[in-house]
């Protein structure tokens, strides 16, 4: 069991950014955050479209209700289903926003740690080991 944990630990440590490539890591983080932000924006617009569909269905149910109550009931049920989907989607959007904010904070801390490591390496040369 510990051997499996050891390999997972080693893989995770191998993925950590190295202080020597700070500029490259910054570019990578910026690209990753930009992609996630665009994805979040697209997801937000999808939510708006679902709200619009719900509104249209509810309006149609009201208009059709004057002529055919059975069709209005069907449209009303469909509008209620869309409303449930919209509510679930709103919760998912909030979760995604929180995940994005957490990722942004973690990446910011990682970049700051790399900057500190880089500045320490510049100030303190490695010890000379001659034997």
DSSP file (Angstrom, degrees, kcal/mol; ACC not computed):
  #  RESIDUE AA STRUCTURE BP1 BP2  ACC     N-H-->O    O-->H-N    N-H-->O    O-->H-N    TCO  KAPPA ALPHA  PHI   PSI    X-CA   Y-CA   Z-CA
    1    1 A X     >        0   0    0      0, 0.0     4,-1.9     0, 0.0     5,-0.2   0.000 360.0 360.0 360.0 -41.8    0.0    0.0    0.0
    2    2 A X  H  >  +     0   0    0      1,-0.2     4,-2.5     2,-0.2     5,-0.1   0.834 360.0  59.4 -67.7 -30.6    2.8    2.4    0.9
    3    3 A X  H  > S+     0   0    0      2,-0.2     4,-2.0     1,-0.2    -1,-0.2   0.904 105.8  48.4 -64.3 -39.9    4.5    1.6   -2.4
    4    4 A X  H  > S+     0   0    0      2,-0.2     4,-2.0     1,-0.2    -2,-0.2   0.906 112.5  48.1 -64.7 -42.5    1.4    2.9   -4.3
    5    5 A X  H  X S+     0   0    0     -4,-1.9     4,-2.6     1,-0.2    -2,-0.2   0.873 109.2  54.8 -64.4 -36.6    1.3    6.0   -2.2
    6    6 A X  H  X S+     0   0    0     -4,-2.5     4,-2.5     2,-0.2    -2,-0.2   0.905 108.3  47.4 -64.1 -41.9    5.0    6.5   -2.8
    7    7 A X  H  X S+     0   0    0     -4,-2.0     4,-2.3     2,-0.2    -1,-0.2   0.892 112.4  49.3 -69.2 -37.7    4.5    6.4   -6.6
    8    8 A X  H  X S+     0   0    0     -4,-2.0     4,-2.5     2,-0.2    -2,-0.2   0.924 111.8  49.8 -64.0 -43.1    1.6    8.8   -6.4
    9    9 A X  H  X S+     0   0    0     -4,-2.6     4,-2.6     1,-0.2    -2,-0.2   0.924 111.1  48.8 -60.1 -45.2    3.7   11.1   -4.3
   10   10 A X  H  X S+     0   0    0     -4,-2.5     4,-2.0     1,-0.2    -1,-0.2   0.896 111.1  49.8 -63.9 -40.5    6.6   11.0   -6.7
   11   11 A X  H  X S+     0   0    0     -4,-2.3     4,-1.0     2,-0.2    -1,-0.2   0.911 112.2  47.6 -65.2 -41.2    4.3   11.7   -9.7
   12   12 A X  H  < S+     0   0    0     -4,-2.5     3,-0.5     1,-0.2     4,-0.5   0.911 112.4  48.8 -66.4 -41.6    2.8   14.7   -8.0
   13   13 A X  H >< S+     0   0    0     -4,-2.6     3,-0.9     1,-0.2    -1,-0.2   0.841 106.6  57.3 -66.9 -32.0    6.2   16.0   -6.9
   14   14 A X  H 3< S+     0   0    0     -4,-2.0    -1,-0.2     1,-0.2    -2,-0.2   0.775 102.6  55.8 -68.3 -24.8    7.5   15.6  -10.5
   15   15 A X  T 3< S+     0   0    0     -4,-1.0    -1,-0.2    -3,-0.5    -2,-0.2   0.585  82.3 109.8 -84.1  -9.9    4.6   17.8  -11.8
   16   16 A X  S <  S-     0   0    0     -3,-0.9     2,-0.1    -4,-0.5    -3,-0.0  -0.377  79.2-104.5 -65.8 144.1    5.6   20.7   -9.5
   17   17 A X        -     0   0    0      1,-0.1     2,-0.3    -2,-0.0    -1,-0.1  -0.372  31.0-129.1 -69.3 148.5    7.1   23.7  -11.3
   18   18 A X    >   -     0   0    0      3,-0.1     3,-1.3     1,-0.1     7,-0.2  -0.767  11.8-127.2 -99.4 144.4   10.8   24.2  -11.1
   19   19 A X  G >  S+     0   0    0     -2,-0.3     3,-0.7     1,-0.3    -1,-0.1   0.752 102.5  68.2 -63.3 -23.9   12.3   27.6  -10.1
   20   20 A X  G 3  S+     0   0    0      1,-0.3    -1,-0.3     2,-0.1     2,-0.2   0.774 100.4  47.2 -67.9 -25.3   14.5   27.8  -13.2
   21   21 A X  G <>  +     0   0    0     -3,-1.3     4,-2.0     1,-0.2    -1,-0.3  -0.409  67.0 139.4-114.7  55.3   11.6   28.2  -15.6
   22   22 A X  H <> S+     0   0    0     -3,-0.7     4,-2.4    -2,-0.2    -1,-0.2   0.908  72.3  49.2 -67.2 -43.8    9.6   30.9  -13.9
   23   23 A X  H  > S+     0   0    0     -3,-0.2     4,-2.2     1,-0.2    -1,-0.2   0.905 112.3  48.6 -65.2 -40.7    8.7   32.8  -17.0
   24   24 A X  H  > S+     0   0    0      1,-0.2     4,-2.3     2,-0.2    -1,-0.2   0.896 111.2  50.1 -64.8 -39.9    7.5   29.6  -18.8
   25   25 A X  H  X S+     0   0    0     -4,-2.0     4,-2.7     2,-0.2    -2,-0.2   0.895 108.6  52.8 -66.4 -39.1    5.4   28.6  -15.8
   26   26 A X  H  X S+     0   0    0     -4,-2.4     4,-2.8     2,-0.2    -2,-0.2   0.931 110.0  47.8 -60.8 -45.1    3.8   32.1  -15.7
   27   27 A X  H  X S+     0   0    0     -4,-2.2     4,-2.5     1,-0.2    -2,-0.2   0.913 112.1  50.1 -61.6 -42.2    2.9   31.8  -19.4
   28   28 A X  H  X S+     0   0    0     -4,-2.3     4,-2.4     2,-0.2    -2,-0.2   0.913 111.9  47.4 -62.8 -43.1    1.5   28.4  -18.8
   29   29 A X  H  X S+     0   0    0     -4,-2.7     4,-2.9     2,-0.2     5,-0.2   0.918 111.8  50.2 -65.1 -44.0   -0.6   29.5  -15.8
   30   30 A X  H  X S+     0   0    0     -4,-2.8     4,-2.3     1,-0.2    -2,-0.2   0.913 112.2  47.3 -61.3 -42.7   -1.9   32.6  -17.7
   31   31 A X  H  X S+     0   0    0     -4,-2.5     4,-2.3    -5,-0.2    -1,-0.2   0.909 113.2  48.7 -64.8 -41.5   -2.9   30.4  -20.6
   32   32 A X  H  X S+     0   0    0     -4,-2.4     4,-2.3     2,-0.2    -2,-0.2   0.928 113.6  45.7 -65.0 -44.9   -4.6   27.9  -18.3
   33   33 A X  H  X S+     0   0    0     -4,-2.9     4,-2.3     2,-0.2    -1,-0.2   0.865 111.7  52.3 -67.3 -35.6   -6.5   30.5  -16.4
   34   34 A X  H  X S+     0   0    0     -4,-2.3     4,-2.4    -5,-0.2    -1,-0.2   0.924 110.5  48.2 -65.4 -43.4   -7.5   32.3  -19.6
   35   35 A X  H  X S+     0   0    0     -4,-2.3     4,-2.2     1,-0.2    -2,-0.2   0.912 112.9  47.5 -62.2 -43.1   -8.9   29.0  -21.0
   36   36 A X  H  X S+     0   0    0     -4,-2.3     4,-2.2     2,-0.2    -1,-0.2   0.885 111.3  51.5 -65.7 -37.9  -10.8   28.3  -17.8
   37   37 A X  H  X S+     0   0    0     -4,-2.3     4,-2.2     2,-0.2    -2,-0.2   0.910 110.6  47.7 -65.4 -42.7  -12.2   31.8  -17.7
   38   38 A X  H  X S+     0   0    0     -4,-2.4     4,-2.4     2,-0.2    -1,-0.2   0.891 111.4  51.1 -64.7 -39.2  -13.4   31.5  -21.3
   39   39 A X  H  X S+     0   0    0     -4,-2.2     4,-2.3     1,-0.2    -2,-0.2   0.896 109.9  49.7 -63.6 -40.3  -15.0   28.2  -20.5
   40   40 A X  H  X S+     0   0    0     -4,-2.2     4,-2.2     2,-0.2    -2,-0.2   0.882 109.9  51.2 -65.4 -38.6  -16.7   29.7  -17.5
   41   41 A X  H  X S+     0   0    0     -4,-2.2     4,-2.1     2,-0.2    -2,-0.2   0.912 110.5  48.2 -65.1 -42.8  -18.0   32.5  -19.7
   42   42 A X  H  X S+     0   0    0     -4,-2.4     4,-1.9     1,-0.2    -2,-0.2   0.907 111.3  50.7 -63.0 -41.9  -19.4   30.1  -22.3
   43   43 A X  H  X S+     0   0    0     -4,-2.3     4,-1.7     1,-0.2    -1,-0.2   0.885 107.7  53.4 -63.1 -38.9  -21.0   28.1  -19.5
   44   44 A X  H  X S+     0   0    0     -4,-2.2     4,-1.8     1,-0.2    -1,-0.2   0.911 107.6  50.4 -63.2 -42.5  -22.6   31.3  -18.1
   45   45 A X  H  X S+     0   0    0     -4,-2.1     4,-2.1     1,-0.2    -1,-0.2   0.853 105.8  56.4 -66.3 -33.4  -24.1   32.1  -21.5
   46   46 A X  H  X S+     0   0    0     -4,-1.9     4,-2.1     1,-0.2    -1,-0.2   0.899 105.4  52.0 -61.8 -39.4  -25.5   28.6  -21.7
   47   47 A X  H  X S+     0   0    0     -4,-1.7     4,-2.1     1,-0.2    -2,-0.2   0.905 107.4  52.1 -63.0 -41.1  -27.3   29.3  -18.4
   48   48 A X  H  X S+     0   0    0     -4,-1.8     4,-2.2     1,-0.2    -1,-0.2   0.892 107.9  51.6 -62.5 -39.4  -28.8   32.5  -19.8
   49   49 A X  H  X S+     0   0    0     -4,-2.1     4,-2.5     1,-0.2    -1,-0.2   0.906 108.3  51.6 -64.5 -41.3  -30.1   30.6  -22.9
   50   50 A X  H  X S+     0   0    0     -4,-2.1     4,-2.2     2,-0.2    -1,-0.2   0.898 108.8  50.5 -62.8 -39.8  -31.8   28.0  -20.6
   51   51 A X  H  X S+     0   0    0     -4,-2.1     4,-2.3     2,-0.2    -1,-0.2   0.914 110.0  51.1 -62.8 -41.8  -33.4   30.9  -18.6
   52   52 A X  H  X S+     0   0    0     -4,-2.2     4,-2.5     1,-0.2    -2,-0.2   0.909 109.2  49.9 -61.5 -43.1  -34.7   32.3  -21.9
   53   53 A X  H  X S+     0   0    0     -4,-2.5     4,-2.6     1,-0.2    -1,-0.2   0.904 109.9  51.3 -62.3 -40.9  -36.1   29.0  -23.0
   54   54 A X  H  X S+     0   0    0     -4,-2.2     4,-2.3     1,-0.2    -2,-0.2   0.918 111.0  48.1 -61.7 -43.9  -37.9   28.6  -19.6
   55   55 A X  H  X S+     0   0    0     -4,-2.3     4,-2.4     2,-0.2    -2,-0.2   0.914 111.9  49.0 -63.7 -44.1  -39.4   32.1  -20.0
   56   56 A X  H  X S+     0   0    0     -4,-2.5     4,-2.8     1,-0.2    -2,-0.2   0.919 111.8  49.1 -63.1 -43.6  -40.6   31.4  -23.5
   57   57 A X  H  X S+     0   0    0     -4,-2.6     4,-2.3     1,-0.2    -1,-0.2   0.909 111.6  48.5 -63.7 -41.3  -42.2   28.1  -22.5
   58   58 A X  H  X S+     0   0    0     -4,-2.3     4,-1.7     2,-0.2    -1,-0.2   0.900 112.8  48.7 -65.6 -39.6  -44.0   29.7  -19.6
   59   59 A X  H  X S+     0   0    0     -4,-2.4     4,-2.1     2,-0.2    -2,-0.2   0.921 111.5  49.2 -65.2 -44.3  -45.2   32.6  -21.8
   60   60 A X  H  X S+     0   0    0     -4,-2.8     4,-3.1     1,-0.2     5,-0.3   0.889 107.8  54.8 -62.3 -38.9  -46.4   30.1  -24.5
   61   61 A X  H  X S+     0   0    0     -4,-2.3     4,-1.6     1,-0.2    -1,-0.2   0.895 109.1  48.4 -62.3 -38.3  -48.2   28.1  -21.8
   62   62 A X  H  < S+     0   0    0     -4,-1.7     4,-0.5     2,-0.2    -1,-0.2   0.897 115.1  43.9 -67.2 -40.2  -50.1   31.2  -20.7
   63   63 A X  H >< S+     0   0    0     -4,-2.1     3,-0.9     1,-0.2     4,-0.4   0.912 116.6  45.0 -71.3 -43.1  -51.0   32.1  -24.3
   64   64 A X  H >X S+     0   0    0     -4,-3.1     4,-3.1     1,-0.2     3,-1.6   0.788  98.6  73.8 -72.7 -26.6  -52.0   28.6  -25.3
   65   65 A X  T 3< S+     0   0    0     -4,-1.6    -1,-0.2    -5,-0.3    -2,-0.2   0.759  89.2  59.8 -59.1 -25.6  -54.0   28.1  -22.0
   66   66 A X  T <4 S+     0   0    0     -3,-0.9    -1,-0.3    -4,-0.5    -2,-0.2   0.772 119.6  26.4 -73.1 -24.9  -56.7   30.4  -23.3
   67   67 A X  T <4 S+     0   0    0     -3,-1.6     2,-0.4    -4,-0.4    -2,-0.2   0.848 134.1  16.8-103.4 -49.7  -57.3   28.0  -26.3
   68   68 A X     X  -     0   0    0     -4,-3.1     4,-1.9     1,-0.1    -1,-0.3  -0.936  54.4-170.5-135.1 108.6  -56.2   24.5  -25.2
   69   69 A X  H  > S+     0   0    0     -2,-0.4     4,-2.0     1,-0.2     5,-0.1   0.808  88.0  55.8 -71.7 -29.5  -55.8   23.7  -21.6
   70   70 A X  H  > S+     0   0    0      2,-0.2     4,-1.9     1,-0.2    -1,-0.2   0.919 110.2  44.8 -69.5 -42.3  -54.2   20.3  -22.2
   71   71 A X  H  > S+     0   0    0      1,-0.2     4,-2.6     2,-0.2    -2,-0.2   0.878 112.2  53.3 -66.3 -37.1  -51.5   21.8  -24.4
   72   72 A X  H  X S+     0   0    0     -4,-1.9     4,-2.8    -8,-0.3    -2,-0.2   0.888 106.8  51.7 -65.1 -38.2  -51.0   24.5  -21.8
   73   73 A X  H  X S+     0   0    0     -4,-2.0     4,-2.4     2,-0.2    -1,-0.2   0.905 110.4  49.0 -64.4 -40.5  -50.5   21.9  -19.1
   74   74 A X  H  X S+     0   0    0     -4,-1.9     4,-2.4     2,-0.2    -2,-0.2   0.925 113.7  45.4 -63.9 -44.5  -47.9   20.2  -21.3
   75   75 A X  H  X S+     0   0    0     -4,-2.6     4,-2.6     2,-0.2    -2,-0.2   0.885 112.2  52.5 -66.2 -37.6  -46.1   23.4  -21.9
   76   76 A X  H  X S+     0   0    0     -4,-2.8     4,-2.2     2,-0.2    -2,-0.2   0.900 109.8  48.3 -63.4 -40.7  -46.3   24.3  -18.2
   77   77 A X  H  X S+     0   0    0     -4,-2.4     4,-2.3     2,-0.2    -2,-0.2   0.916 111.8  49.4 -64.8 -43.4  -44.8   21.0  -17.3
   78   78 A X  H  X S+     0   0    0     -4,-2.4     4,-2.5     1,-0.2    -2,-0.2   0.893 110.3  51.1 -62.7 -39.3  -42.0   21.5  -19.8
   79   79 A X  H  X S+     0   0    0     -4,-2.6     4,-2.3     2,-0.2    -1,-0.2   0.891 109.4  51.0 -64.3 -38.8  -41.4   25.0  -18.4
   80   80 A X  H  X S+     0   0    0     -4,-2.2     4,-2.1     2,-0.2    -2,-0.2   0.894 110.0  49.4 -65.6 -39.4  -41.3   23.5  -14.9
   81   81 A X  H  X S+     0   0    0     -4,-2.3     4,-2.3     2,-0.2    -2,-0.2   0.928 111.4  49.2 -64.2 -44.3  -38.7   20.9  -16.0
   82   82 A X  H  X S+     0   0    0     -4,-2.5     4,-2.6     1,-0.2    -2,-0.2   0.887 108.7  53.9 -61.2 -38.4  -36.7   23.7  -17.7
   83   83 A X  H  X S+     0   0    0     -4,-2.3     4,-2.4     2,-0.2    -1,-0.2   0.908 108.0  49.4 -62.8 -41.7  -36.9   25.7  -14.4
   84   84 A X  H  X S+     0   0    0     -4,-2.1     4,-2.3     2,-0.2    -2,-0.2   0.914 111.5  49.1 -62.7 -42.2  -35.5   22.7  -12.5
   85   85 A X  H  X S+     0   0    0     -4,-2.3     4,-2.6     1,-0.2    -2,-0.2   0.902 110.2  51.8 -63.1 -40.5  -32.7   22.4  -15.0
   86   86 A X  H  X S+     0   0    0     -4,-2.6     4,-2.3     2,-0.2    -2,-0.2   0.908 109.6  49.2 -63.2 -41.9  -31.9   26.1  -14.7
   87   87 A X  H  X S+     0   0    0     -4,-2.4     4,-1.8     2,-0.2    -2,-0.2   0.920 113.0  46.0 -65.5 -43.0  -31.8   25.9  -10.9
   88   88 A X  H  X S+     0   0    0     -4,-2.3     4,-2.3     1,-0.2    -2,-0.2   0.906 112.9  51.5 -63.7 -40.5  -29.4   22.9  -11.0
   89   89 A X  H  X S+     0   0    0     -4,-2.6     4,-2.4     1,-0.2    -2,-0.2   0.859 105.9  54.7 -64.9 -36.2  -27.3   24.7  -13.7
   90   90 A X  H  X S+     0   0    0     -4,-2.3     4,-2.0     2,-0.2    -1,-0.2   0.896 108.7  48.3 -64.4 -39.7  -27.1   27.8  -11.5
   91   91 A X  H  X S+     0   0    0     -4,-1.8     4,-2.2     2,-0.2    -2,-0.2   0.920 111.3  50.3 -65.5 -43.1  -25.7   25.7   -8.7
   92   92 A X  H  X S+     0   0    0     -4,-2.3     4,-2.5     1,-0.2    -2,-0.2   0.884 108.6  52.9 -61.7 -38.2  -23.2   24.1  -11.0
   93   93 A X  H  X S+     0   0    0     -4,-2.4     4,-2.4     2,-0.2    -1,-0.2   0.913 108.7  49.1 -63.9 -42.6  -22.2   27.6  -12.3
   94   94 A X  H  X S+     0   0    0     -4,-2.0     4,-2.2     2,-0.2    -1,-0.2   0.889 111.0  50.4 -64.2 -38.5  -21.5   28.7   -8.7
   95   95 A X  H  X S+     0   0    0     -4,-2.2     4,-2.4     2,-0.2    -2,-0.2   0.924 110.8  49.0 -64.5 -44.1  -19.5   25.6   -8.0
   96   96 A X  H  X S+     0   0    0     -4,-2.5     4,-2.4     1,-0.2    -2,-0.2   0.886 109.9  51.8 -63.7 -38.4  -17.4   26.2  -11.2
   97   97 A X  H  X S+     0   0    0     -4,-2.4     4,-2.5     2,-0.2    -1,-0.2   0.924 110.4  48.3 -63.0 -43.2  -16.8   29.8  -10.2
   98   98 A X  H  X S+     0   0    0     -4,-2.2     4,-2.3     1,-0.2    -2,-0.2   0.893 111.2  50.5 -64.6 -39.2  -15.6   28.8   -6.8
   99   99 A X  H  X S+     0   0    0     -4,-2.4     4,-2.6     2,-0.2    -1,-0.2   0.904 110.6  49.7 -63.8 -40.8  -13.3   26.2   -8.3
  100  100 A X  H  X S+     0   0    0     -4,-2.4     4,-2.6     2,-0.2    -2,-0.2   0.925 110.9  48.7 -64.0 -44.8  -11.9   28.8  -10.7
  101  101 A X  H  X S+     0   0    0     -4,-2.5     4,-2.2     2,-0.2    -2,-0.2   0.904 112.5  48.8 -62.1 -41.6  -11.3   31.2   -7.9
  102  102 A X  H  X S+     0   0    0     -4,-2.3     4,-2.6     2,-0.2    -2,-0.2   0.924 111.5  49.2 -64.0 -44.4   -9.6   28.5   -5.8
  103  103 A X  H  X S+     0   0    0     -4,-2.6     4,-2.6     1,-0.2     5,-0.2   0.910 110.5  50.9 -60.8 -42.9   -7.4   27.5   -8.8
  104  104 A X  H  X S+     0   0    0     -4,-2.6     4,-2.0     1,-0.2    -1,-0.2   0.910 111.6  47.4 -62.9 -42.0   -6.4   31.1   -9.4
  105  105 A X  H  X S+     0   0    0     -4,-2.2     4,-2.2     2,-0.2    -2,-0.2   0.916 112.4  49.2 -65.2 -42.7   -5.4   31.6   -5.8
  106  106 A X  H  X S+     0   0    0     -4,-2.6     4,-2.5     1,-0.2    -2,-0.2   0.927 112.0  48.1 -63.1 -44.6   -3.4   28.3   -5.7
  107  107 A X  H  X S+     0   0    0     -4,-2.6     4,-2.4     1,-0.2    -1,-0.2   0.874 109.7  53.3 -64.9 -36.3   -1.6   29.3   -8.9
  108  108 A X  H  X S+     0   0    0     -4,-2.0     4,-2.2    -5,-0.2    -1,-0.2   0.917 110.3  47.2 -63.8 -42.7   -0.8   32.7   -7.6
  109  109 A X  H  X S+     0   0    0     -4,-2.2     4,-2.4     2,-0.2    -2,-0.2   0.901 110.7  52.6 -65.6 -40.2    0.7   31.2   -4.4
  110  110 A X  H  X S+     0   0    0     -4,-2.5     4,-2.4     1,-0.2    -2,-0.2   0.917 109.6  48.4 -61.5 -43.1    2.7   28.8   -6.5
  111  111 A X  H  X S+     0   0    0     -4,-2.4     4,-2.5     1,-0.2    -1,-0.2   0.910 111.3  50.5 -64.4 -41.3    4.1   31.6   -8.7
  112  112 A X  H  X S+     0   0    0     -4,-2.2     4,-2.3     2,-0.2    -2,-0.2   0.900 110.0  50.0 -63.6 -40.0    5.0   33.6   -5.5
  113  113 A X  H  X S+     0   0    0     -4,-2.4     4,-2.6     2,-0.2    -1,-0.2   0.915 110.8  49.6 -64.4 -42.0    6.8   30.5   -4.0
  114  114 A X  H  X S+     0   0    0     -4,-2.4     4,-2.7     2,-0.2    -2,-0.2   0.907 109.5  51.6 -62.8 -41.0    8.7   30.1   -7.3
  115  115 A X  H  X S+     0   0    0     -4,-2.5     4,-2.5     2,-0.2    -1,-0.2   0.915 111.2  47.8 -61.8 -42.0    9.7   33.8   -7.2
  116  116 A X  H  X S+     0   0    0     -4,-2.3     4,-2.4     2,-0.2    -2,-0.2   0.918 111.9  49.3 -64.5 -43.2   10.9   33.4   -3.7
  117  117 A X  H  X S+     0   0    0     -4,-2.6     4,-2.4     1,-0.2    -2,-0.2   0.908 112.0  49.1 -61.8 -41.3   12.9   30.3   -4.5
  118  118 A X  H  X S+     0   0    0     -4,-2.7     4,-1.8     1,-0.2    -2,-0.2   0.919 111.9  47.5 -65.0 -43.8   14.5   32.0   -7.5
  119  119 A X  H  X S+     0   0    0     -4,-2.5     4,-1.9     1,-0.2    -1,-0.2   0.872 112.4  50.2 -67.6 -35.0   15.4   35.0   -5.5
  120  120 A X  H  X S+     0   0    0     -4,-2.4     4,-2.9     1,-0.2    -2,-0.2   0.914 109.1  51.5 -67.3 -41.8   16.9   32.9   -2.7
  121  121 A X  H  < S+     0   0    0     -4,-2.4    -2,-0.2     1,-0.2    -1,-0.2   0.853 110.8  48.9 -63.7 -33.7   18.9   30.9   -5.2
  122  122 A X  H  < S+     0   0    0     -4,-1.8    -1,-0.2    -5,-0.2    -2,-0.2   0.886 116.6  41.5 -71.3 -38.3   20.3   34.1   -6.7
  123  123 A X  H  < S+     0   0    0     -4,-1.9     2,-0.7     1,-0.2    -2,-0.2   0.896 117.3  44.6 -78.0 -41.4   21.3   35.5   -3.3
  124  124 A X  S  < S-     0   0    0     -4,-2.9    -1,-0.2    -5,-0.2     3,-0.1  -0.896  79.1-148.3-110.4 108.0   22.7   32.4   -1.7
  125  125 A X        -     0   0    0     -2,-0.7     3,-0.1    -3,-0.1    -3,-0.1  -0.408  33.4 -94.9 -70.5 152.1   25.0   30.4   -3.9
  126  126 A X        -     0   0    0     -5,-0.1    -1,-0.1     1,-0.1     3,-0.0  -0.334  52.0 -91.5 -63.8 148.9   25.0   26.6   -3.3
  127  127 A X        -     0   0    0      1,-0.1     2,-0.7    -3,-0.1    -1,-0.1  -0.319  36.5-119.1 -64.9 143.5   27.8   25.4   -1.0
  128  128 A X        -     0   0    0     -3,-0.1     2,-0.9     1,-0.0    -1,-0.1  -0.747  27.1-165.1 -86.1 115.3   31.0   24.4   -2.6
  129  129 A X        +     0   0    0     -2,-0.7     2,-0.6     2,-0.0    -1,-0.0  -0.757  19.5 160.8-106.7  88.3   31.6   20.7   -1.8
  130  130 A X              0   0    0     -2,-0.9    -2,-0.0     1,-0.1     0, 0.0  -0.932 360.0 360.0-108.1 123.3   35.2   19.9   -2.5
  131  131 A X              0   0    0     -2,-0.6    -1,-0.1     0, 0.0    -2,-0.0   0.361 360.0 360.0-126.7 360.0   36.6   16.8   -0.9
